[in-house]
Amino acid sequence: MIFISFILATIYFLMQLMASRDGDIILAPIKGLMLGALYNDDIDDEETEHTIQIVIFVISITYIWTTINGLKK
């Protein structure tokens, strides 16, 4: 029950982020067991693509948004 509550709370948090930053959420199953989080930003000349990935055992939740010249897109 705690596991399901944690997943739902994480999805809710990412949905709130998506609404405020106009990003995309990707839900994907993974093979095997894993637990962790990742933040990455790919900086190009005109824009930066940010990625937050949270993996909870067999579910990967990825949130991606883009900023232009340091400003919210």
C-alpha positions in Angstrom: 0.0 0.0 0.0 2.9 2.4 0.8 4.5 1.6 -2.5 1.3 2.5 -4.5 0.9 5.7 -2.4 4.4 6.7 -3.2 4.0 6.1 -6.9 0.7 8.1 -7.0 2.3 11.0 -5.0 5.3 11.0 -7.5 2.9 11.1 -10.5 0.9 13.9 -8.9 4.1 15.9 -8.2 5.2 15.5 -11.8 1.8 16.4 -13.2 1.9 19.6 -11.2 5.4 20.3 -12.7 4.1 19.5 -16.2 1.2 22.0 -15.8 3.6 24.8 -14.6 6.4 24.2 -17.1 4.6 22.8 -20.1 6.6 19.6 -20.3 6.0 15.9 -21.1 5.7 12.9 -18.9 6.8 9.4 -20.1 5.7 6.3 -18.1 7.6 3.1 -19.1 8.1 -0.3 -17.6 11.6 -1.6 -17.1 13.0 -5.1 -17.0 14.5 -5.9 -13.6 14.4 -4.0 -10.4 15.8 -0.5 -9.9 15.4 2.4 -7.5 16.8 5.9 -8.1 16.6 9.3 -9.7 18.4 11.2 -12.4 18.6 14.9 -13.5 20.1 15.8 -16.9 20.2 19.0 -19.0 21.3 19.1 -22.6 22.5 22.6 -23.5 22.3 23.7 -27.2 22.9 27.1 -28.7 19.3 28.4 -28.4 17.6 26.0 -25.9 18.2 23.7 -23.0 16.3 20.4 -22.6 15.9 19.3 -19.0 15.1 15.7 -17.9 14.1 14.3 -14.5 13.8 10.5 -14.4 12.5 8.6 -11.3 12.7 4.8 -11.4 10.8 2.8 -8.7 11.4 -0.9 -9.0 9.7 -1.7 -12.3 8.3 1.7 -13.4 10.2 4.5 -15.0 8.7 8.0 -14.8 10.5 10.6 -17.0 9.6 14.3 -17.1 11.1 16.5 -19.9 10.8 20.2 -20.5 12.6 22.8 -22.6 13.9 26.3 -21.7 15.0 29.0 -24.2 18.0 31.1 -23.2 17.4 30.4 -19.5 13.7 31.5 -19.7 10.7 29.2 -19.3 9.3 28.2 -22.7 
